[in-house]
C-alpha cells in the first residue's frame, strides 16, 4: 500500500476513531456537534503530528478535551 501525506491507513484511522469515541462518550464532553467535529480534527492532527501510540494519544486528547471541549469544568 502506498502512503499519501495526510491520508490515514485503516489501522491508523482505527486508533484515531477509538480514542475519539472513548472521549466523546464521557459524560462531561460537549454534545454540540460542531465541538465534536473540532475535537475530531484535533485528534487527527495530534496523530499525524507523531502521537501515534494509543495510550499517549488518549492521554493528550483527554487532557485537551477536558480543557477545551468540556461542558463542565474539572
CHARMM-style PDB file with segment names, atoms N, HN, CA, C and O in Angstrom:
ATOM      1  N   UNK     1       0.849  -1.183   0.000  1.00  0.00      PROA
ATOM      2  CA  UNK     1       0.000   0.000   0.000  1.00  0.00      PROA
ATOM      3  C   UNK     1       0.889   1.237   0.000  1.00  0.00      PROA
ATOM      4  O   UNK     1       1.864   1.307   0.747  1.00  0.00      PROA
ATOM      5  N   UNK     2       0.565   2.169  -0.801  1.00  0.00      PROA
ATOM      6  HN  UNK     2      -0.227   2.113  -1.408  1.00  0.00      PROA
ATOM      7  CA  UNK     2       1.310   3.415  -0.910  1.00  0.00      PROA
ATOM      8  C   UNK     2       0.805   4.420   0.129  1.00  0.00      PROA
ATOM      9  O   UNK     2      -0.399   4.549   0.351  1.00  0.00      PROA
ATOM     10  N   UNK     3       1.742   5.124   0.756  1.00  0.00      PROA
ATOM     11  HN  UNK     3       2.720   5.018   0.575  1.00  0.00      PROA
ATOM     12  CA  UNK     3       1.370   6.138   1.742  1.00  0.00      PROA
ATOM     13  C   UNK     3       1.225   7.495   1.083  1.00  0.00      PROA
ATOM     14  O   UNK     3       2.049   7.880   0.252  1.00  0.00      PROA
ATOM     15  N   UNK     4       0.195   8.209   1.446  1.00  0.00      PROA
ATOM     16  HN  UNK     4      -0.474   7.896   2.121  1.00  0.00      PROA
ATOM     17  CA  UNK     4      -0.056   9.557   0.960  1.00  0.00      PROA
ATOM     18  C   UNK     4      -0.081  10.487   2.166  1.00  0.00      PROA
ATOM     19  O   UNK     4      -0.755  10.192   3.153  1.00  0.00      PROA
ATOM     20  N   UNK     5       0.641  11.609   2.107  1.00  0.00      PROA
ATOM     21  HN  UNK     5       1.189  11.849   1.305  1.00  0.00      PROA
ATOM     22  CA  UNK     5       0.621  12.544   3.230  1.00  0.00      PROA
ATOM     23  C   UNK     5      -0.812  12.993   3.540  1.00  0.00      PROA
ATOM     24  O   UNK     5      -1.573  13.347   2.639  1.00  0.00      PROA
ATOM     25  N   UNK     6      -1.165  12.970   4.830  1.00  0.00      PROA
ATOM     26  HN  UNK     6      -0.547  12.682   5.562  1.00  0.00      PROA
ATOM     27  CA  UNK     6      -2.489  13.420   5.240  1.00  0.00      PROA
ATOM     28  C   UNK     6      -3.568  12.362   5.165  1.00  0.00      PROA
ATOM     29  O   UNK     6      -4.685  12.590   5.630  1.00  0.00      PROA
ATOM     30  N   UNK     7      -3.257  11.201   4.586  1.00  0.00      PROA
ATOM     31  HN  UNK     7      -2.350  11.016   4.208  1.00  0.00      PROA
ATOM     32  CA  UNK     7      -4.238  10.121   4.466  1.00  0.00      PROA
ATOM     33  C   UNK     7      -3.904   9.045   5.489  1.00  0.00      PROA
ATOM     34  O   UNK     7      -2.778   8.549   5.537  1.00  0.00      PROA
ATOM     35  N   UNK     8      -4.884   8.690   6.303  1.00  0.00      PROA
ATOM     36  HN  UNK     8      -5.798   9.093   6.264  1.00  0.00      PROA
ATOM     37  CA  UNK     8      -4.681   7.633   7.297  1.00  0.00      PROA
ATOM     38  C   UNK     8      -5.007   6.278   6.701  1.00  0.00      PROA
ATOM     39  O   UNK     8      -6.002   6.111   5.995  1.00  0.00      PROA
ATOM     40  N   UNK     9      -4.147   5.310   7.000  1.00  0.00      PROA
ATOM     41  HN  UNK     9      -3.339   5.445   7.573  1.00  0.00      PROA
ATOM     42  CA  UNK     9      -4.460   3.919   6.640  1.00  0.00      PROA
ATOM     43  C   UNK     9      -5.571   3.448   7.576  1.00  0.00      PROA
ATOM     44  O   UNK     9      -5.844   4.092   8.589  1.00  0.00      PROA
ATOM     45  N   UNK    10      -6.204   2.339   7.243  1.00  0.00      PROA
ATOM     46  HN  UNK    10      -5.982   1.816   6.420  1.00  0.00      PROA
ATOM     47  CA  UNK    10      -7.338   1.868   8.046  1.00  0.00      PROA
ATOM     48  C   UNK    10      -6.929   1.566   9.484  1.00  0.00      PROA
ATOM     49  O   UNK    10      -7.698   1.848  10.404  1.00  0.00      PROA
ATOM     50  N   UNK    11      -5.738   1.000   9.707  1.00  0.00      PROA
ATOM     51  HN  UNK    11      -5.114   0.772   8.961  1.00  0.00      PROA
ATOM     52  CA  UNK    11      -5.295   0.716  11.073  1.00  0.00      PROA
ATOM     53  C   UNK    11      -5.024   2.012  11.845  1.00  0.00      PROA
ATOM     54  O   UNK    11      -5.275   2.079  13.048  1.00  0.00      PROA
ATOM     55  N   UNK    12      -4.521   3.026  11.169  1.00  0.00      PROA
ATOM     56  HN  UNK    12      -4.318   2.972  10.191  1.00  0.00      PROA
ATOM     57  CA  UNK    12      -4.300   4.321  11.809  1.00  0.00      PROA
ATOM     58  C   UNK    12      -5.632   4.990  12.132  1.00  0.00      PROA
ATOM     59  O   UNK    12      -5.811   5.545  13.216  1.00  0.00      PROA
ATOM     60  N   UNK    13      -6.553   4.934  11.194  1.00  0.00      PROA
ATOM     61  HN  UNK    13      -6.408   4.483  10.313  1.00  0.00      PROA
ATOM     62  CA  UNK    13      -7.867   5.517  11.412  1.00  0.00      PROA
ATOM     63  C   UNK    13      -8.559   4.841  12.601  1.00  0.00      PROA
ATOM     64  O   UNK    13      -9.250   5.502  13.377  1.00  0.00      PROA
ATOM     65  N   UNK    14      -8.375   3.542  12.740  1.00  0.00      PROA
ATOM     66  HN  UNK    14      -7.814   3.006  12.110  1.00  0.00      PROA
ATOM     67  CA  UNK    14      -8.996   2.806  13.851  1.00  0.00      PROA
ATOM     68  C   UNK    14      -8.509   3.337  15.195  1.00  0.00      PROA
ATOM     69  O   UNK    14      -9.299   3.494  16.126  1.00  0.00      PROA
ATOM     70  N   UNK    15      -7.212   3.612  15.298  1.00  0.00      PROA
ATOM     71  HN  UNK    15      -6.570   3.484  14.542  1.00  0.00      PROA
ATOM     72  CA  UNK    15      -6.657   4.166  16.540  1.00  0.00      PROA
ATOM     73  C   UNK    15      -7.295   5.522  16.833  1.00  0.00      PROA
ATOM     74  O   UNK    15      -7.759   5.768  17.947  1.00  0.00      PROA
ATOM     75  N   UNK    16      -7.315   6.396  15.834  1.00  0.00      PROA
ATOM     76  HN  UNK    16      -6.938   6.197  14.929  1.00  0.00      PROA
ATOM     77  CA  UNK    16      -7.891   7.738  15.985  1.00  0.00      PROA
ATOM     78  C   UNK    16      -9.369   7.643  16.361  1.00  0.00      PROA
ATOM     79  O   UNK    16      -9.832   8.335  17.268  1.00  0.00      PROA
ATOM     80  N   UNK    17     -10.092   6.796  15.670  1.00  0.00      PROA
ATOM     81  HN  UNK    17      -9.716   6.234  14.933  1.00  0.00      PROA
ATOM     82  CA  UNK    17     -11.528   6.646  15.927  1.00  0.00      PROA
ATOM     83  C   UNK    17     -11.796   6.114  17.328  1.00  0.00      PROA
ATOM     84  O   UNK    17     -12.707   6.589  18.007  1.00  0.00      PROA
ATOM     85  N   UNK    18     -11.013   5.132  17.768  1.00  0.00      PROA
ATOM     86  HN  UNK    18     -10.274   4.746  17.217  1.00  0.00      PROA
ATOM     87  CA  UNK    18     -11.204   4.573  19.111  1.00  0.00      PROA
ATOM     88  C   UNK    18     -10.989   5.633  20.189  1.00  0.00      PROA
ATOM     89  O   UNK    18     -11.778   5.739  21.127  1.00  0.00      PROA
ATOM     90  N   UNK    19      -9.916   6.416  20.052  1.00  0.00      PROA
ATOM     91  HN  UNK    19      -9.275   6.330  19.290  1.00  0.00      PROA
ATOM     92  CA  UNK    19      -9.634   7.475  21.028  1.00  0.00      PROA
ATOM     93  C   UNK    19     -10.767   8.502  21.011  1.00  0.00      PROA
ATOM     94  O   UNK    19     -11.271   8.892  22.064  1.00  0.00      PROA
ATOM     95  N   UNK    20     -11.161   8.934  19.823  1.00  0.00      PROA
ATOM     96  HN  UNK    20     -10.751   8.618  18.968  1.00  0.00      PROA
ATOM     97  CA  UNK    20     -12.248   9.906  19.694  1.00  0.00      PROA
ATOM     98  C   UNK    20     -13.519   9.395  20.363  1.00  0.00      PROA
ATOM     99  O   UNK    20     -14.121  10.102  21.171  1.00  0.00      PROA
ATOM    100  N   UNK    21     -13.927   8.190  20.037  1.00  0.00      PROA
ATOM    101  HN  UNK    21     -13.438   7.616  19.380  1.00  0.00      PROA
ATOM    102  CA  UNK    21     -15.193   7.655  20.577  1.00  0.00      PROA
ATOM    103  C   UNK    21     -15.178   7.509  22.086  1.00  0.00      PROA
ATOM    104  O   UNK    21     -16.177   7.795  22.746  1.00  0.00      PROA
ATOM    105  N   UNK    22     -14.054   7.064  22.642  1.00  0.00      PROA
ATOM    106  HN  UNK    22     -13.243   6.831  22.106  1.00  0.00      PROA
ATOM    107  CA  UNK    22     -13.971   6.909  24.099  1.00  0.00      PROA
ATOM    108  C   UNK    22     -14.117   8.251  24.800  1.00  0.00      PROA
ATOM    109  O   UNK    22     -14.796   8.361  25.821  1.00  0.00      PROA
ATOM    110  N   UNK    23     -13.477   9.262  24.245  1.00  0.00      PROA
ATOM    111  HN  UNK    23     -12.925   9.172  23.415  1.00  0.00      PROA
ATOM    112  CA  UNK    23     -13.501  10.562  24.916  1.00  0.00      PROA
ATOM    113  C   UNK    23     -14.849  11.264  24.746  1.00  0.00      PROA
ATOM    114  O   UNK    23     -15.372  11.815  25.714  1.00  0.00      PROA
ATOM    115  N   UNK    24     -15.422  11.257  23.542  1.00  0.00      PROA
ATOM    116  HN  UNK    24     -14.997  10.809  22.756  1.00  0.00      PROA
ATOM    117  CA  UNK    24     -16.714  11.948  23.376  1.00  0.00      PROA
ATOM    118  C   UNK    24     -17.836  11.236  24.123  1.00  0.00      PROA
ATOM    119  O   UNK    24     -18.891  11.828  24.352  1.00  0.00      PROA
ATOM    120  N   UNK    25     -17.632   9.979  24.507  1.00  0.00      PROA
ATOM    121  HN  UNK    25     -16.775   9.497  24.322  1.00  0.00      PROA
ATOM    122  CA  UNK    25     -18.643   9.253  25.282  1.00  0.00      PROA
ATOM    123  C   UNK    25     -18.636   9.649  26.761  1.00  0.00      PROA
ATOM    124  O   UNK    25     -19.554   9.300  27.504  1.00  0.00      PROA
ATOM    125  N   UNK    26     -17.611  10.368  27.180  1.00  0.00      PROA
ATOM    126  HN  UNK    26     -16.866  10.651  26.577  1.00  0.00      PROA
ATOM    127  CA  UNK    26     -17.535  10.802  28.578  1.00  0.00      PROA
ATOM    128  C   UNK    26     -18.702  11.751  28.877  1.00  0.00      PROA
ATOM    129  O   UNK    26     -19.068  12.565  28.030  1.00  0.00      PROA
ATOM    130  N   UNK    27     -19.282  11.650  30.069  1.00  0.00      PROA
ATOM    131  HN  UNK    27     -18.985  10.989  30.757  1.00  0.00      PROA
ATOM    132  CA  UNK    27     -20.450  12.487  30.388  1.00  0.00      PROA
ATOM    133  C   UNK    27     -20.144  13.983  30.399  1.00  0.00      PROA
ATOM    134  O   UNK    27     -21.058  14.791  30.231  1.00  0.00      PROA
ATOM    135  N   UNK    28     -18.910  14.363  30.587  1.00  0.00      PROA
ATOM    136  HN  UNK    28     -18.168  13.707  30.723  1.00  0.00      PROA
ATOM    137  CA  UNK    28     -18.545  15.777  30.638  1.00  0.00      PROA
ATOM    138  C   UNK    28     -18.297  16.371  29.253  1.00  0.00      PROA
ATOM    139  O   UNK    28     -18.242  17.593  29.108  1.00  0.00      PROA
ATOM    140  N   UNK    29     -18.146  15.518  28.228  1.00  0.00      PROA
ATOM    141  HN  UNK    29     -18.190  14.526  28.345  1.00  0.00      PROA
ATOM    142  CA  UNK    29     -17.806  16.023  26.903  1.00  0.00      PROA
ATOM    143  C   UNK    29     -19.022  16.706  26.271  1.00  0.00      PROA
ATOM    144  O   UNK    29     -20.150  16.233  26.405  1.00  0.00      PROA
ATOM    145  N   UNK    30     -18.781  17.812  25.588  1.00  0.00      PROA
ATOM    146  HN  UNK    30     -17.865  18.197  25.479  1.00  0.00      PROA
ATOM    147  CA  UNK    30     -19.844  18.580  24.936  1.00  0.00      PROA
ATOM    148  C   UNK    30     -20.634  17.717  23.954  1.00  0.00      PROA
ATOM    149  O   UNK    30     -20.057  16.897  23.239  1.00  0.00      PROA
ATOM    150  N   UNK    31     -21.936  17.900  23.923  1.00  0.00      PROA
ATOM    151  HN  UNK    31     -22.404  18.565  24.504  1.00  0.00      PROA
ATOM    152  CA  UNK    31     -22.805  17.181  22.979  1.00  0.00      PROA
ATOM    153  C   UNK    31     -23.032  17.996  21.704  1.00  0.00      PROA
ATOM    154  O   UNK    31     -23.749  17.565  20.801  1.00  0.00      PROA
ATOM    155  N   UNK    32     -22.420  19.163  21.641  1.00  0.00      PROA
ATOM    156  HN  UNK    32     -21.837  19.513  22.374  1.00  0.00      PROA
ATOM    157  CA  UNK    32     -22.529  20.027  20.465  1.00  0.00      PROA
ATOM    158  C   UNK    32     -21.749  19.400  19.296  1.00  0.00      PROA
ATOM    159  O   UNK    32     -20.556  19.121  19.414  1.00  0.00      PROA
ATOM    160  N   UNK    33     -22.435  19.188  18.181  1.00  0.00      PROA
ATOM    161  HN  UNK    33     -23.404  19.415  18.085  1.00  0.00      PROA
ATOM    162  CA  UNK    33     -21.833  18.513  17.021  1.00  0.00      PROA
ATOM    163  C   UNK    33     -20.625  19.280  16.491  1.00  0.00      PROA
ATOM    164  O   UNK    33     -19.620  18.660  16.143  1.00  0.00      PROA
ATOM    165  N   UNK    34     -20.693  20.593  16.419  1.00  0.00      PROA
ATOM    166  HN  UNK    34     -21.510  21.097  16.701  1.00  0.00      PROA
ATOM    167  CA  UNK    34     -19.574  21.384  15.913  1.00  0.00      PROA
ATOM    168  C   UNK    34     -18.335  21.207  16.794  1.00  0.00      PROA
ATOM    169  O   UNK    34     -17.218  21.103  16.287  1.00  0.00      PROA
ATOM    170  N   UNK    35     -18.533  21.173  18.092  1.00  0.00      PROA
ATOM    171  HN  UNK    35     -19.440  21.257  18.504  1.00  0.00      PROA
ATOM    172  CA  UNK    35     -17.408  20.977  19.015  1.00  0.00      PROA
ATOM    173  C   UNK    35     -16.851  19.561  18.886  1.00  0.00      PROA
ATOM    174  O   UNK    35     -15.640  19.365  18.994  1.00  0.00      PROA
ATOM    175  N   UNK    36     -17.707  18.582  18.658  1.00  0.00      PROA
ATOM    176  HN  UNK    36     -18.690  18.741  18.570  1.00  0.00      PROA
ATOM    177  CA  UNK    36     -17.227  17.217  18.441  1.00  0.00      PROA
ATOM    178  C   UNK    36     -16.406  17.135  17.154  1.00  0.00      PROA
ATOM    179  O   UNK    36     -15.396  16.434  17.103  1.00  0.00      PROA
ATOM    180  N   UNK    37     -16.836  17.843  16.126  1.00  0.00      PROA
ATOM    181  HN  UNK    37     -17.657  18.413  16.167  1.00  0.00      PROA
ATOM    182  CA  UNK    37     -16.084  17.869  14.872  1.00  0.00      PROA
ATOM    183  C   UNK    37     -14.724  18.539  15.072  1.00  0.00      PROA
ATOM    184  O   UNK    37     -13.715  18.068  14.549  1.00  0.00      PROA
ATOM    185  N   UNK    38     -14.700  19.625  15.822  1.00  0.00      PROA
ATOM    186  HN  UNK    38     -15.520  20.008  16.248  1.00  0.00      PROA
ATOM    187  CA  UNK    38     -13.435  20.303  16.118  1.00  0.00      PROA
ATOM    188  C   UNK    38     -12.496  19.372  16.874  1.00  0.00      PROA
ATOM    189  O   UNK    38     -11.297  19.321  16.598  1.00  0.00      PROA
ATOM    190  N   UNK    39     -13.054  18.641  17.827  1.00  0.00      PROA
ATOM    191  HN  UNK    39     -14.028  18.683  18.051  1.00  0.00      PROA
ATOM    192  CA  UNK    39     -12.236  17.708  18.595  1.00  0.00      PROA
ATOM    193  C   UNK    39     -11.735  16.581  17.699  1.00  0.00      PROA
ATOM    194  O   UNK    39     -10.580  16.171  17.817  1.00  0.00      PROA
ATOM    195  N   UNK    40     -12.572  16.079  16.818  1.00  0.00      PROA
ATOM    196  HN  UNK    40     -13.510  16.412  16.722  1.00  0.00      PROA
ATOM    197  CA  UNK    40     -12.149  15.028  15.889  1.00  0.00      PROA
ATOM    198  C   UNK    40     -10.971  15.489  15.039  1.00  0.00      PROA
ATOM    199  O   UNK    40     -10.026  14.731  14.817  1.00  0.00      PROA
ATOM    200  N   UNK    41     -11.026  16.717  14.569  1.00  0.00      PROA
ATOM    201  HN  UNK    41     -11.793  17.333  14.749  1.00  0.00      PROA
ATOM    202  CA  UNK    41      -9.916  17.275  13.791  1.00  0.00      PROA
ATOM    203  C   UNK    41      -8.654  17.368  14.658  1.00  0.00      PROA
ATOM    204  O   UNK    41      -7.548  17.120  14.177  1.00  0.00      PROA
ATOM    205  N   UNK    42      -8.824  17.725  15.935  1.00  0.00      PROA
ATOM    206  HN  UNK    42      -9.722  17.927  16.326  1.00  0.00      PROA
ATOM    207  CA  UNK    42      -7.679  17.786  16.842  1.00  0.00      PROA
ATOM    208  C   UNK    42      -7.038  16.411  16.996  1.00  0.00      PROA
ATOM    209  O   UNK    42      -5.814  16.290  16.949  1.00  0.00      PROA
ATOM    210  N   UNK    43      -7.854  15.375  17.180  1.00  0.00      PROA
ATOM    211  HN  UNK    43      -8.848  15.474  17.218  1.00  0.00      PROA
ATOM    212  CA  UNK    43      -7.321  14.013  17.360  1.00  0.00      PROA
ATOM    213  C   UNK    43      -6.526  13.597  16.122  1.00  0.00      PROA
ATOM    214  O   UNK    43      -5.438  13.033  16.241  1.00  0.00      PROA
ATOM    215  N   UNK    44      -7.062  13.869  14.952  1.00  0.00      PROA
ATOM    216  HN  UNK    44      -7.946  14.327  14.855  1.00  0.00      PROA
ATOM    217  CA  UNK    44      -6.360  13.524  13.703  1.00  0.00      PROA
ATOM    218  C   UNK    44      -5.035  14.279  13.615  1.00  0.00      PROA
ATOM    219  O   UNK    44      -4.008  13.681  13.293  1.00  0.00      PROA
ATOM    220  N   UNK    45      -5.044  15.579  13.895  1.00  0.00      PROA
ATOM    221  HN  UNK    45      -5.879  16.065  14.156  1.00  0.00      PROA
ATOM    222  CA  UNK    45      -3.811  16.367  13.832  1.00  0.00      PROA
ATOM    223  C   UNK    45      -2.778  15.858  14.835  1.00  0.00      PROA
ATOM    224  O   UNK    45      -1.591  15.775  14.520  1.00  0.00      PROA
ATOM    225  N   UNK    46      -3.227  15.521  16.031  1.00  0.00      PROA
ATOM    226  HN  UNK    46      -4.191  15.588  16.287  1.00  0.00      PROA
ATOM    227  CA  UNK    46      -2.306  15.007  17.047  1.00  0.00      PROA
ATOM    228  C   UNK    46      -1.659  13.707  16.561  1.00  0.00      PROA
ATOM    229  O   UNK    46      -0.455  13.508  16.728  1.00  0.00      PROA
ATOM    230  N   UNK    47      -2.451  12.837  15.969  1.00  0.00      PROA
ATOM    231  HN  UNK    47      -3.429  12.998  15.834  1.00  0.00      PROA
ATOM    232  CA  UNK    47      -1.920  11.572  15.442  1.00  0.00      PROA
ATOM    233  C   UNK    47      -0.926  11.850  14.318  1.00  0.00      PROA
ATOM    234  O   UNK    47       0.173  11.297  14.305  1.00  0.00      PROA
ATOM    235  N   UNK    48      -1.309  12.693  13.394  1.00  0.00      PROA
ATOM    236  HN  UNK    48      -2.202  13.143  13.405  1.00  0.00      PROA
ATOM    237  CA  UNK    48      -0.449  12.989  12.248  1.00  0.00      PROA
ATOM    238  C   UNK    48       0.816  13.754  12.656  1.00  0.00      PROA
ATOM    239  O   UNK    48       1.806  13.750  11.924  1.00  0.00      PROA
ATOM    240  N   UNK    49       0.786  14.402  13.811  1.00  0.00      PROA
ATOM    241  HN  UNK    49      -0.017  14.406  14.406  1.00  0.00      PROA
ATOM    242  CA  UNK    49       1.957  15.127  14.306  1.00  0.00      PROA
ATOM    243  C   UNK    49       2.941  14.213  15.028  1.00  0.00      PROA
ATOM    244  O   UNK    49       4.014  14.652  15.439  1.00  0.00      PROA
ATOM    245  N   UNK    50       2.574  12.940  15.181  1.00  0.00      PROA
ATOM    246  HN  UNK    50       1.701  12.584  14.846  1.00  0.00      PROA
ATOM    247  CA  UNK    50       3.519  11.987  15.751  1.00  0.00      PROA
ATOM    248  C   UNK    50       3.095  11.297  17.027  1.00  0.00      PROA
ATOM    249  O   UNK    50       3.800  10.408  17.502  1.00  0.00      PROA
ATOM    250  N   UNK    51       1.970  11.676  17.594  1.00  0.00      PROA
ATOM    251  HN  UNK    51       1.397  12.398  17.208  1.00  0.00      PROA
ATOM    252  CA  UNK    51       1.482  10.994  18.798  1.00  0.00      PROA
ATOM    253  C   UNK    51       0.661   9.793  18.337  1.00  0.00      PROA
ATOM    254  O   UNK    51      -0.568   9.848  18.289  1.00  0.00      PROA
ATOM    255  N   UNK    52       1.355   8.712  18.001  1.00  0.00      PROA
ATOM    256  HN  UNK    52       2.353   8.667  18.040  1.00  0.00      PROA
ATOM    257  CA  UNK    52       0.704   7.564  17.371  1.00  0.00      PROA
ATOM    258  C   UNK    52       0.473   6.389  18.316  1.00  0.00      PROA
ATOM    259  O   UNK    52      -0.272   5.469  17.980  1.00  0.00      PROA
ATOM    260  N   UNK    53       1.094   6.405  19.484  1.00  0.00      PROA
ATOM    261  HN  UNK    53       1.699   7.153  19.757  1.00  0.00      PROA
ATOM    262  CA  UNK    53       0.879   5.331  20.456  1.00  0.00      PROA
ATOM    263  C   UNK    53      -0.472   5.585  21.122  1.00  0.00      PROA
ATOM    264  O   UNK    53      -0.731   6.687  21.605  1.00  0.00      PROA
ATOM    265  N   UNK    54      -1.322   4.577  21.147  1.00  0.00      PROA
ATOM    266  HN  UNK    54      -1.111   3.682  20.754  1.00  0.00      PROA
ATOM    267  CA  UNK    54      -2.710   4.748  21.588  1.00  0.00      PROA
ATOM    268  C   UNK    54      -2.826   5.382  22.966  1.00  0.00      PROA
ATOM    269  O   UNK    54      -3.597   6.324  23.150  1.00  0.00      PROA
ATOM    270  N   UNK    55      -2.074   4.881  23.932  1.00  0.00      PROA
ATOM    271  HN  UNK    55      -1.448   4.115  23.784  1.00  0.00      PROA
ATOM    272  CA  UNK    55      -2.155   5.417  25.290  1.00  0.00      PROA
ATOM    273  C   UNK    55      -1.748   6.873  25.376  1.00  0.00      PROA
ATOM    274  O   UNK    55      -2.411   7.665  26.046  1.00  0.00      PROA
ATOM    275  N   UNK    56      -0.675   7.233  24.713  1.00  0.00      PROA
ATOM    276  HN  UNK    56      -0.136   6.590  24.168  1.00  0.00      PROA
ATOM    277  CA  UNK    56      -0.208   8.623  24.716  1.00  0.00      PROA
ATOM    278  C   UNK    56      -1.191   9.530  23.984  1.00  0.00      PROA
ATOM    279  O   UNK    56      -1.454  10.651  24.419  1.00  0.00      PROA
ATOM    280  N   UNK    57      -1.736   9.037  22.867  1.00  0.00      PROA
ATOM    281  HN  UNK    57      -1.522   8.126  22.513  1.00  0.00      PROA
ATOM    282  CA  UNK    57      -2.731   9.812  22.129  1.00  0.00      PROA
ATOM    283  C   UNK    57      -3.965  10.044  22.987  1.00  0.00      PROA
ATOM    284  O   UNK    57      -4.498  11.153  23.031  1.00  0.00      PROA
ATOM    285  N   UNK    58      -4.418   9.000  23.667  1.00  0.00      PROA
ATOM    286  HN  UNK    58      -3.986   8.099  23.631  1.00  0.00      PROA
ATOM    287  CA  UNK    58      -5.587   9.128  24.533  1.00  0.00      PROA
ATOM    288  C   UNK    58      -5.324  10.157  25.634  1.00  0.00      PROA
ATOM    289  O   UNK    58      -6.151  11.037  25.873  1.00  0.00      PROA
ATOM    290  N   UNK    59      -4.173  10.046  26.303  1.00  0.00      PROA
ATOM    291  HN  UNK    59      -3.501   9.331  26.108  1.00  0.00      PROA
ATOM    292  CA  UNK    59      -3.857  10.964  27.400  1.00  0.00      PROA
ATOM    293  C   UNK    59      -3.833  12.417  26.922  1.00  0.00      PROA
ATOM    294  O   UNK    59      -4.425  13.290  27.556  1.00  0.00      PROA
ATOM    295  N   UNK    60      -3.154  12.672  25.811  1.00  0.00      PROA
ATOM    296  HN  UNK    60      -2.674  11.962  25.296  1.00  0.00      PROA
ATOM    297  CA  UNK    60      -3.086  14.028  25.262  1.00  0.00      PROA
ATOM    298  C   UNK    60      -4.474  14.545  24.906  1.00  0.00      PROA
ATOM    299  O   UNK    60      -4.832  15.673  25.247  1.00  0.00      PROA
ATOM    300  N   UNK    61      -5.244  13.720  24.225  1.00  0.00      PROA
ATOM    301  HN  UNK    61      -4.953  12.804  23.949  1.00  0.00      PROA
ATOM    302  CA  UNK    61      -6.568  14.146  23.761  1.00  0.00      PROA
ATOM    303  C   UNK    61      -7.553  14.302  24.912  1.00  0.00      PROA
ATOM    304  O   UNK    61      -8.390  15.205  24.888  1.00  0.00      PROA
ATOM    305  N   UNK    62      -7.467  13.443  25.910  1.00  0.00      PROA
ATOM    306  HN  UNK    62      -6.787  12.710  25.929  1.00  0.00      PROA
ATOM    307  CA  UNK    62      -8.371  13.560  27.063  1.00  0.00      PROA
ATOM    308  C   UNK    62      -8.094  14.854  27.830  1.00  0.00      PROA
ATOM    309  O   UNK    62      -9.027  15.550  28.230  1.00  0.00      PROA
ATOM    310  N   UNK    63      -6.813  15.177  28.036  1.00  0.00      PROA
ATOM    311  HN  UNK    63      -6.055  14.612  27.711  1.00  0.00      PROA
ATOM    312  CA  UNK    63      -6.472  16.436  28.728  1.00  0.00      PROA
ATOM    313  C   UNK    63      -6.968  17.634  27.927  1.00  0.00      PROA
ATOM    314  O   UNK    63      -7.550  18.565  28.484  1.00  0.00      PROA
ATOM    315  N   UNK    64      -6.736  17.605  26.638  1.00  0.00      PROA
ATOM    316  HN  UNK    64      -6.263  16.848  26.186  1.00  0.00      PROA
ATOM    317  CA  UNK    64      -7.167  18.708  25.783  1.00  0.00      PROA
ATOM    318  C   UNK    64      -8.687  18.823  25.766  1.00  0.00      PROA
ATOM    319  O   UNK    64      -9.232  19.925  25.828  1.00  0.00      PROA
ATOM    320  N   UNK    65      -9.364  17.692  25.683  1.00  0.00      PROA
ATOM    321  HN  UNK    65      -8.921  16.797  25.633  1.00  0.00      PROA
ATOM    322  CA  UNK    65     -10.828  17.697  25.656  1.00  0.00      PROA
ATOM    323  C   UNK    65     -11.390  18.293  26.939  1.00  0.00      PROA
ATOM    324  O   UNK    65     -12.346  19.066  26.893  1.00  0.00      PROA
ATOM    325  N   UNK    66     -10.815  17.948  28.074  1.00  0.00      PROA
ATOM    326  HN  UNK    66     -10.037  17.320  28.112  1.00  0.00      PROA
ATOM    327  CA  UNK    66     -11.308  18.491  29.333  1.00  0.00      PROA
ATOM    328  C   UNK    66     -11.091  19.995  29.416  1.00  0.00      PROA
ATOM    329  O   UNK    66     -11.900  20.713  30.003  1.00  0.00      PROA
ATOM    330  N   UNK    67      -9.999  20.468  28.828  1.00  0.00      PROA
ATOM    331  HN  UNK    67      -9.342  19.884  28.351  1.00  0.00      PROA
ATOM    332  CA  UNK    67      -9.711  21.906  28.836  1.00  0.00      PROA
ATOM    333  C   UNK    67     -10.553  22.687  27.831  1.00  0.00      PROA
ATOM    334  O   UNK    67     -10.997  23.798  28.122  1.00  0.00      PROA
ATOM    335  N   UNK    68     -10.774  22.110  26.646  1.00  0.00      PROA
ATOM    336  HN  UNK    68     -10.413  21.208  26.410  1.00  0.00      PROA
ATOM    337  CA  UNK    68     -11.387  22.872  25.541  1.00  0.00      PROA
ATOM    338  C   UNK    68     -12.795  22.453  25.151  1.00  0.00      PROA
ATOM    339  O   UNK    68     -13.533  23.250  24.572  1.00  0.00      PROA
ATOM    340  N   UNK    69     -13.185  21.212  25.455  1.00  0.00      PROA
ATOM    341  HN  UNK    69     -12.585  20.565  25.925  1.00  0.00      PROA
ATOM    342  CA  UNK    69     -14.442  20.701  24.930  1.00  0.00      PROA
ATOM    343  C   UNK    69     -15.390  20.165  26.008  1.00  0.00      PROA
ATOM    344  O   UNK    69     -16.333  19.434  25.705  1.00  0.00      PROA
ATOM    345  N   UNK    70     -15.136  20.526  27.241  1.00  0.00      PROA
ATOM    346  HN  UNK    70     -14.369  21.119  27.487  1.00  0.00      PROA
ATOM    347  CA  UNK    70     -15.965  20.043  28.340  1.00  0.00      PROA
ATOM    348  C   UNK    70     -17.143  20.985  28.577  1.00  0.00      PROA
ATOM    349  O   UNK    70     -17.008  22.205  28.492  1.00  0.00      PROA
ATOM    350  N   UNK    71     -18.295  20.395  28.876  1.00  0.00      PROA
ATOM    351  HN  UNK    71     -18.405  19.403  28.946  1.00  0.00      PROA
ATOM    352  CA  UNK    71     -19.460  21.192  29.263  1.00  0.00      PROA
ATOM    353  C   UNK    71     -19.395  21.564  30.740  1.00  0.00      PROA
ATOM    354  O   UNK    71     -20.117  22.450  31.199  1.00  0.00      PROA
ATOM    355  N   UNK    72     -18.533  20.885  31.472  1.00  0.00      PROA
ATOM    356  HN  UNK    72     -17.947  20.166  31.099  1.00  0.00      PROA
ATOM    357  CA  UNK    72     -18.329  21.182  32.888  1.00  0.00      PROA
ATOM    358  C   UNK    72     -16.843  21.331  33.135  1.00  0.00      PROA
ATOM    359  O   UNK    72     -16.034  20.718  32.438  1.00  0.00      PROA
ATOM    360  N   UNK    73     -16.475  22.124  34.103  1.00  0.00      PROA
ATOM    361  HN  UNK    73     -17.131  22.622  34.669  1.00  0.00      PROA
ATOM    362  CA  UNK    73     -15.064  22.322  34.434  1.00  0.00      PROA
ATOM    363  C   UNK    73     -14.633  21.270  35.430  1.00  0.00      PROA
ATOM    364  O   UNK    73     -15.344  20.975  36.391  1.00  0.00      PROA
ATOM    365  N   UNK    74     -13.446  20.698  35.189  1.00  0.00      PROA
ATOM    366  HN  UNK    74     -12.869  20.937  34.409  1.00  0.00      PROA
ATOM    367  CA  UNK    74     -12.858  19.719  36.116  1.00  0.00      PROA
ATOM    368  C   UNK    74     -11.628  20.313  36.762  1.00  0.00      PROA
ATOM    369  OT1 UNK    74     -10.980  19.656  37.577  1.00  0.00      PROA
TER     370      UNK     74
END
